[in-house]
Amino acid sequence: MKKILSVLILTIAVAVGCSSSKKTSETVAAKADKSLEFEYTAITRGNYKKVIVNSSKVMLATAPSARPVVTDVDAKDWNAMIAFYEKNIVKKGVNLEALEAPSKKHQYDGALSATLTIKSADGSVSTPTFDHGNPPAEIKVLVDEIVRLAGFETKE
C-alpha cells in the first residue's frame, strides 16, 4: 500500500511539474508578444502618418506634434500579426535592415517615404525607406495590416 501511495504521489508531482512548466513557457511567449510594437511611418512634404500598433492599441498621428488617435486592437488581429511576424520574419531570419525597396518613387516625392520599425524588449530594428503602398515583399502582409488597422489608404 505504501508503495502504491508513493508511486501515486510521484506521478501527481511529475504531472503538476510538467503542467506548470508548460504554463511558464506560455507565459513567457505571451510576455514576448506583449513587448512587441510595430511602428510604421509614411511622410513626405505636407503629409505625415505615424502608426504604432502594440498588443492593446493602435495609435495614428497625422502630424509630428499632433496627439494620436488611439483605438483598441482586436486580439484576433494582433495574434495574426504576431503569427506572421514569427513565421515569416523571425523563423526565416529576414534581415529587416537589408531589405530592398521594390520601387524608388519616394526619392522624388512620387510616393510617401515609409519605414517599418519593430521594437521589442531586446531593442528595435528598422527597414530602409520604401514607397508607401509598395513595401518589400517580405513585410507586405504586415505593413498592409498595420495600414488597415490605422484606417488610412495605401495610395496617398
C-alpha positions as CSV (number, residue, x, y, z in Angstrom):
1,M,0.0,0.0,0.0
2,K,2.8,2.4,0.9
3,K,4.5,1.6,-2.4
4,I,1.3,2.4,-4.4
5,L,0.8,5.6,-2.5
6,S,4.4,6.7,-3.2
7,V,4.0,6.0,-6.9
8,L,0.7,7.9,-7.0
9,I,2.2,10.9,-5.2
10,L,5.3,10.8,-7.5
11,T,3.0,10.6,-10.6
12,I,0.9,13.6,-9.4
13,A,4.1,15.6,-8.6
14,V,5.5,14.9,-12.1
15,A,2.2,15.8,-13.8
16,V,1.9,19.1,-11.8
17,G,5.5,19.9,-12.6
18,C,5.0,19.4,-16.3
19,S,1.8,21.4,-16.5
20,S,3.4,24.3,-14.5
21,S,6.4,24.4,-16.8
22,K,4.0,24.5,-19.8
23,K,2.2,27.4,-18.3
24,T,5.5,29.1,-17.7
25,S,6.6,28.8,-21.3
26,E,3.2,30.0,-22.5
27,T,3.5,33.0,-20.1
28,V,7.0,33.8,-21.4
29,A,5.6,33.7,-25.0
30,A,2.7,35.9,-24.1
31,K,5.0,38.4,-22.4
32,A,7.2,38.4,-25.5
33,D,4.2,39.1,-27.7
34,K,3.1,42.0,-25.4
35,S,6.5,43.6,-25.6
36,L,6.4,43.8,-29.4
37,E,5.5,47.1,-31.0
38,F,5.2,47.8,-34.7
39,E,5.8,51.4,-35.9
40,Y,5.0,52.4,-39.4
41,T,5.9,55.9,-40.6
42,A,5.0,57.4,-44.0
43,I,6.0,61.0,-44.7
44,T,6.6,63.5,-47.5
45,R,6.4,67.2,-47.8
46,G,3.0,68.1,-46.4
47,N,1.9,64.6,-45.5
48,Y,2.6,62.7,-42.3
49,K,1.3,59.4,-40.9
50,K,2.7,57.5,-38.0
51,V,1.1,54.3,-36.8
52,I,2.1,52.4,-33.7
53,V,0.5,49.0,-33.0
54,N,1.0,47.1,-29.8
55,S,-0.8,44.3,-28.1
56,S,-3.6,46.5,-27.0
57,K,-3.7,49.8,-29.0
58,V,-3.4,51.3,-32.5
59,M,-2.2,54.9,-32.4
60,L,-2.3,57.1,-35.5
61,A,-0.7,60.5,-35.7
62,T,-1.3,62.7,-38.7
63,A,1.2,65.4,-37.8
64,P,4.5,65.2,-35.9
65,S,3.2,67.3,-33.0
66,A,-0.4,66.0,-33.1
67,R,-2.0,63.9,-30.4
68,P,-2.5,60.5,-31.8
69,V,-6.0,58.9,-32.3
70,V,-6.0,55.8,-30.2
71,T,-8.2,52.7,-30.8
72,D,-8.2,49.3,-29.3
73,V,-6.6,46.5,-31.3
74,D,-8.7,43.3,-31.7
75,A,-6.9,40.3,-30.2
76,K,-7.5,38.3,-33.4
77,D,-5.8,41.0,-35.5
78,W,-2.8,41.2,-33.0
79,N,-2.4,37.4,-32.9
80,A,-2.4,37.3,-36.7
81,M,0.3,40.0,-36.9
82,I,2.4,38.1,-34.3
83,A,1.9,34.8,-36.1
84,F,3.0,36.4,-39.4
85,Y,6.0,38.1,-37.8
86,E,7.2,35.0,-36.1
87,K,6.7,32.7,-39.1
88,N,7.8,34.9,-42.0
89,I,10.4,37.2,-40.4
90,V,11.8,35.6,-37.3
91,K,11.9,32.0,-38.4
92,K,13.1,32.8,-41.9
93,G,15.8,35.1,-40.5
94,V,14.8,38.1,-42.5
95,N,17.2,41.0,-42.0
96,L,14.9,44.0,-42.0
97,E,17.8,46.4,-42.2
98,A,18.9,44.9,-45.6
99,L,15.5,44.8,-47.4
100,E,15.4,46.2,-50.9
101,A,12.7,48.7,-51.8
102,P,10.9,47.4,-54.9
103,S,10.5,51.0,-56.2
104,K,12.1,54.3,-55.6
105,K,9.2,56.9,-56.1
106,H,9.9,58.2,-52.6
107,Q,13.2,59.6,-53.8
108,Y,11.5,62.2,-55.9
109,D,8.2,62.8,-54.0
110,G,6.3,60.4,-56.2
111,A,5.3,58.5,-53.0
112,L,5.4,58.9,-49.3
113,S,8.7,57.7,-47.8
114,A,7.9,54.8,-45.5
115,T,9.7,52.8,-42.9
116,L,8.8,49.9,-40.6
117,T,10.3,49.7,-37.1
118,I,9.8,46.7,-34.9
119,K,10.5,47.3,-31.2
120,S,10.9,44.5,-28.6
121,A,12.4,44.1,-25.2
122,D,15.8,43.4,-27.0
123,G,15.8,46.7,-28.9
124,S,14.5,47.9,-32.2
125,V,15.2,47.3,-35.9
126,S,14.1,49.4,-38.9
127,T,13.8,48.9,-42.6
128,P,15.4,51.1,-45.2
129,T,13.0,53.6,-46.7
130,F,10.5,52.3,-49.2
131,D,7.4,53.7,-51.1
132,H,4.2,53.9,-49.1
133,G,1.9,51.4,-50.8
134,N,4.7,49.3,-52.2
135,P,6.7,47.7,-49.3
136,P,9.2,44.9,-49.8
137,A,7.5,41.6,-50.3
138,E,8.9,40.1,-47.1
139,I,6.9,42.6,-45.0
140,K,4.0,43.5,-47.3
141,V,1.4,41.5,-45.3
142,L,2.5,43.1,-42.0
143,V,2.6,46.6,-43.5
144,D,-0.8,46.2,-45.1
145,E,-2.3,45.0,-41.8
146,I,-0.9,48.0,-40.0
147,V,-2.3,50.4,-42.6
148,R,-5.6,48.7,-42.4
149,L,-5.8,48.8,-38.6
150,A,-4.9,52.5,-38.8
151,G,-7.7,53.2,-41.3
152,F,-5.8,55.1,-44.0
153,E,-5.3,54.4,-47.6
154,T,-2.1,53.0,-49.0
155,K,-2.2,55.1,-52.2
156,E,-1.7,58.6,-50.8
